[in-house]
Amino acid sequence: MSETGEQMRRNTVSIRVAAVGGGVISERMDRVAAEEPIEVRVAGPGQESVPLAVTMRTPGGDFELAVGFLFTEGLISGREEVARVSYCEDLPAEEHRYNVVTVRLNRPWDPGVAGRNFYVTSSCGICGKASLDEVESLCTAVVAGPTVPASVVSALPDRLREGQRVFDQTGGLHAAGLFDVDGNMLSLREDIGRHNAVDKVVGEALLAGQLPLSDRVLQVSGRLSLEVVQKAAVAGVPILSAVSAPSSLAVEAGERFGLTVIGFVRDGRFNIYSHPGRIAA
């Protein structure tokens, strides 16, 4: 299931820019975060693969993104259902080969089980979910989980930022990092879409047989949307923390699903919006 080195190198692109400073315009080379579409296809034993979703993403962690998306959308229940993940081998254009991922399952796949057509942009919210009730059907109540010192939570954004290798080159990517209760980083994934970064982290854990993430803390850059809370809840994450603000639906979802939702983690301070009992002063 490993991805190729070629694919991992395409997460940044070199471009020529006109840099303005001190009243002078000069040309130089710069690096920007790559943004390309990826199509996720699914097939069961003996079935032809069928398209399920298209998302704009930063290349890298594509297999994790595909299975993480299937899991957090409630379309697969665990690692045991996944037989193989691969790039499409039969595309006529070589440049599109790494933009199509096929997930082959150990069971028959019913294309109608998705219930809707997915089109996900790199910055979208819940993408067609009608209500919290529909999202809640994908989630079980999150377990009590650990108690984490406030000092650990306060340190997470800096530790996340220190691990953002591609952000250092481009300044243009979101990140999701998985931490233990002592604040040690266990996984970090970057993407132009914050929800894609979360799916990559969840997909990595799924392929490694580490779900549910009931003793972990998930730290994300940027804001918290309903979709990010949903994905954390499906993965069993008890504590979800963000550098910026949560939305009203994100807070409501955290309350309903049993997550501790934390926002505005900056300068040694933060706000706890739901289930504060997991944080020790």
N, C-alpha and C positions, 0 to 999 in steps of 0.2 A: 504493500500500500504506500510505499515511499514515493515522494515527489522528486522530480529531477532537479539537479543543481541549476540547470538552465532556467527553470520556472522560478526558482527562488531569487535569481538575479534580476528579474524583471519588475521588482517592486519600486524602482525609481527610474526616471527618464531624464537624460541630459538635454537641456535646451539653452539657446542663446537668448539673453535678456539685455535690455537697456537699463543699466543701473544709474539712478539719479541720486546725487549727494553733493552737498557743498556747492550747488550751482553748476555742477558738471555732469554731463551725460556720457557714460562709457559703456562699451559692450563687454560682456563677460559670460561665461558659462555658468549655469545654475542647475540644480537638480530638483525635480518636482516629484511628488508621489504619483505613481502610476495608477490609473483608473481604467479598468477594462470590464466588460460584461463577462459573467460566467453563467452558463446554463447548466442546471442540475437535472439529470435524467435518472430515472429509476426503472429497474426491471426485476422480475422474479425469475425463478428457475425456468429455463426454456422460453422466456418471453423476450420480445424485442423491447429495448429501452424506450421510454416515452418521456418527453419533456415535462418537468414539473414546475420549475421556477427559473427566473432570470434575475440576477442581482448585479449591480455595479459594485466592484470590489477592487482592492489592491491585491495583485497576484502574490501568492505565497500562502501556505496553509489551506490550499483549496480543498483537499480531501477532508480536512477537519471542518472547514466551513460547510461542506455539503452534508456530512452526517450530523453535524451539530444543528444545522437548519432543520433536517428531517426530525431530529429528536425534540428540539424545543418547540416545533410546530405540532407535536403529537402524532407524527406519521410513522415513527418506529419507536419501540419501547426499550431498546437496549442493544448492546454490542453483539449479542448472540444472533440478532436478525441480519447482520451485515456480513455478506459473504466476500465481497471484493469491492474496492473503490479504484477507479482508473480514469485516465483521460481518454477521450474518444479517439479511436485509432483510424476511423474510416472517413474523416472529413476531407473533402477535396482540397481545401486550402490549408496549407501547413500552418499559417499564422493563426488560424482559429483552433488548432488542435488543443492548445492548453486553456481554452476558454469553454470547454465542455467537459463536465465530469459525470460519469455514470456510477451510480451506487447500485450494485447487484445484491439482492436480498436472498436469504435462505428460504423464503416463503413467497407464495404468489403475491403479486402487486396489483391492486385494483386502482386504476387511475382515478376512478370516481370517489375514492375515499378522502381525497383532499377537500372536496366540497366546494372549491373555488379556484379560480385561476390566480396564480401568484405572479405579481410583478413587483419587485422590491427595488427601490432606489437606494443609493448609498446614504441617504439622510432621512428616509421616511419614518413614519411612526408605526401604527399597528397594521397598516396595509390591508384594510378590508374587514378587520375584526369588528363585529357589530356592537359588542358590549363587553363589560367585564365578566358577565355571566358566561359568555362563550369562552373567554380566556380561562376562566376558573375551571372549566371542564377539563383542561389539559393538566391542571396542577393538583397535587395532593398537598395536604397541610405540611408545611416545613417543620421538621423536628426542632426540639428546643435548642439544640446546638450548643456551642461553647459560649463562655463569657470572655470578652476581649477587653483589655485595658484601653482606656481612652488614649493613652500615649501611643499605643500601637496604631490605632486608627489615624491619629494625627500625622504619623510618619509615612503612611501609605502613599500619598501622592508623590512625594519626593522619590520614594523607592521605585514607583512605577515609572516616573520620568527618567530616572537613571538607566532604566532598561530599554528605553525606546530608541533603538539603533537607527531605524529608518526615519523617525521624527528628527533625529539629529541632523540628517542630511537634507530634509525637505521642509520641516516645520509644519507639515500638513496632514498628520494622521492622528486618529483616535487610538486609544489603547485600552485593553482589558487585562488585568493582572489577577492571578489567583494566589492567595497568601494563606499561610497557616496562622494559628492564633498568636504566634510570637512575632508575626510580621515578616517572616521569611518568604521571599517570592518563589513560587513553585512553577509558575507558567506566565508568559506574557505574549500577547498577540496584538499586532497593529493592523489597522485597516482604515480606509477612507470613510467607512460606515461604522458607527459605534456598535450597532447591533451585530454587524458581521464579526467584529473583534470578539464579542461575547460568544457568538456561535463557534468561532475557531477554538476558543478556550474550552467550551463545553464539548466540542467534537473531539478534541485531543483527549480529554478525560474519558469520553465514551470509548474511543478506540483502545485506550489503555485499561479499560475495565475498572475505572475509578469512580463511577457514579453510584449513588448520589454523593454530592459534595457537601455532606452534612456537617463537616468540621472545618470548613474553609470560609474565607472572606474574599469577596470579589470587589476589586477596586476598578473604577472606570474613569476615563478622562471625560470632560464635558458634562453634559446634563444627563438626567435620568428620565427616560420616557416609559410609558406603560409597557412597550415591547421589551425593553431591557429587563424590567422587573419580571415580566412573564418568563423570559428565558432563564433568569436566575432561579425562579421558583420551580420550574420544571426540572432543573438540574439539582434541586435540593439545597441551594445555597442559603444559609440562614442570615448572612449579613452582607448587604450590598451598599457600597460607599461610592460617592462621586465627588469630583472637584467642584462641580457647579450645582445648579438647582434641580430638584425633581419637579415633574408636572403634577397637577392635582390628581390625575388618574394613576400616576405612579405611586403616589402616597396612598391612595385608596386601595390599590392593588396590594401594596406591601402590608397594609392592615389586614386585608381579607386573606391573603395567602400565608401570613405568618412570618414575613420577612422584616428584619430590622433595616429600614431605609435611612441612609445618612446622606446629607448633602452639605455643600459649602465647606469642604474639608480644606481649610487654609489657615496658615499662620497659627497653628496650635488650637484652632477652634473648629467646631462643626455643629450642625443641627441634626437631631434625631427626630424623624418624622413618624416612625411607627415602631412598636415593640422595642422600647428603649432598654428593657431589662437585660439584654445581652451585653451591654456596654458598662464597664466598671469604671467609676471615677478614679 
